[in-house]
Amino acid sequence: MTINITGTGSALPEKVVTNFDLEKLVETSDEWIQKRTGIAERRISGGETVSTLAADACSRALEMAGKTADEVDLILVATCSPELLLPCCACQVQDLIGASNAVAFDLNAACSGFLFALNTAYVYLQTGIYKNALVVGSEVLSKLVDWSDRGTCILFGDGAGAAFVEASGEEIIRSNGRRAGMECMVQGSDGAKGMVLSCGERAVNNAFTPKRQMESSYIHMDGQEVYKFATKQVPACIQKALDRADLAVEDVDWFMLHQANVRIIESVAKRLKADIARFPMNIHKAGNMSSATIPVLLDEWNRSGGIKEGDRLVLSGFGAGLTYGASILVW
Ligand code: COA
């Protein structure tokens, strides 16, 4: 059996917010932001929602895969910023694209969400429960950001990316001799460090509790702790995945990393002793879109012709939870 991505799609809000725009909101500068993060601009919702962005990304992925919405078996949306608590975003997407035969649910692993959803879809397909899945990362983080906090508001952007994943009965061998499909996945979580990157929701406040103040509902982050975590865990889990698949760094064509900070990506490349040219990036124009980052990058790199059949990709991310993961696949 081969389980592979046969279509990708992405959707970004129209509004571009540059570092110069942020200079008007908080005490910062384009120079500081670019030097410390690599970000020059990001897209911010002017009304687009997590579900509308996700639906647009899904439609594009389906079009590339040559499938219609009613052929979709499973929709998994990774998001930490849904517009509704109920129903879940995946059910909204199902309705928006007309995928009436699909089972749909959300999954939240923050910035690792797309990877975790991809791995979940893989298991459903591997066991034969479903034949295909739309795997989505979609976020409107701009509503969770405290726009007076210069430590976080400079980092994040909004957007959505999707991948259509299909199982096929036969083995597909590419012209370079590599077997197409998912090869290996590694996931990890460290809940004990959860509060270094958090965002409050509703406090326990029911008919039987003394009335409590609502907690802050904006993103709080200890940037340096997250930075240390990422630069240690990401290369370690990529190495673990490579070891499990009996592969070396040189066997990988593209490292598609979560785009949180260009310095983190450079540090990972250095620790792996991998050429930075094999780490495609879009952080300068999109910022950190949490679960949407990896699928948007994948779609952009795919549509630009960057990925060829037979290329081996490592997808790797980290984020709140704390969570992290790496998946290896041959296109
Ligand atoms: N503009 C200007 N100055 C800023 C600033 C901003 N936007 N944000 C912080 N500063 C200041 C700080 O107040 C501090 O000033 P001080 O030296 O006078 O105290 C100085 O810049 C250095 O701050 P520091 O927090 O040490 O910067 P840093 O090099 O760690 O960079 C981050 C901050 C957030 C860019 C970096 O820690 C980071 O990227 N961490 C990972 C975050 C992440 O990836 N989160 C998402 C995970 S999915």
Boltz pocket constraint, residues with backbone or C-beta under 6 A from the ligand:
constraints:
  - pocket:
      binder: B
      contacts: [[A, 27], [A, 28], [A, 29], [A, 32], [A, 33], [A, 36], [A, 37], [A, 111], [A, 150], [A, 151], [A, 154], [A, 155], [A, 197], [A, 221], [A, 222], [A, 223], [A, 224], [A, 226], [A, 227], [A, 260], [A, 261], [A, 288], [A, 318], [A, 319], [A, 320]]
      max_distance: 6.0
